[in-house]
Amino acid sequence: MKYRQDKVLKLLDQHGETLHRLLARLTRCEHTTRDLMQELFIKLSTSRGFDKADNPYAYAWKSATNLAFRRHQRKKVNVESFESIQLPQESNHDALTEMIQQEQLQQVLQVTATFKELARNVIVMRFIEQQSYEEIAERLGKNPDYLRSVCSKTLKELRHKLNHPLSDQNEREVCYE
């Protein structure tokens, strides 16, 4: 157990900032990000899979992503209260635009949380982390052309669910692996 914790601490020293940024982008809440970083540490420290992983960072990244999306699935709506939103006095138009963008991002993350793991990971790596298909393929051990196809189909499904939130939600599901 002590050896595993040392290994986790070493990984977090090297990649903790990157994992924190990923969780912050996925949750849009610093408090939740801190909670999930603690959960990630505990999960990695107690996981036998972490010891067996060929790429500990990839294992930690996948675990962090899964924790964030499980949080989205448990909490269908995770919106800050309006009292806590501070609008700048000089530019209400910019603040309103930012609030709309935040709400839209929250909706995208909630829909993305319903996808299967591969589809969800491709979307996160491609659009949140801005990675190339080749980088994604290397991390996931898949063919870049296959991942382009997965991304294309997932985006189509994402658009459909965002434009028709109540229609056939249970019938349509992105099912890659």
Buried (B, 14 or more C-beta within 10 A) or exposed (E): EEEBEEBBBEBBEEBBEBBBEBBBBBBBBEEBBBBBBEBBBEBBBEBEEBEEBEEBBBBBBBBBBBBBBEBBEEEEEBEEEEEEEEEEEEEEEEBEEBBEEBEEBBBBBBBBBBBBEBBBBBBBBBBBBEBEBEBBBBBBEBEBEBBBEBBEBBBEBBEBBEEEEEEEEEEEEBEBE
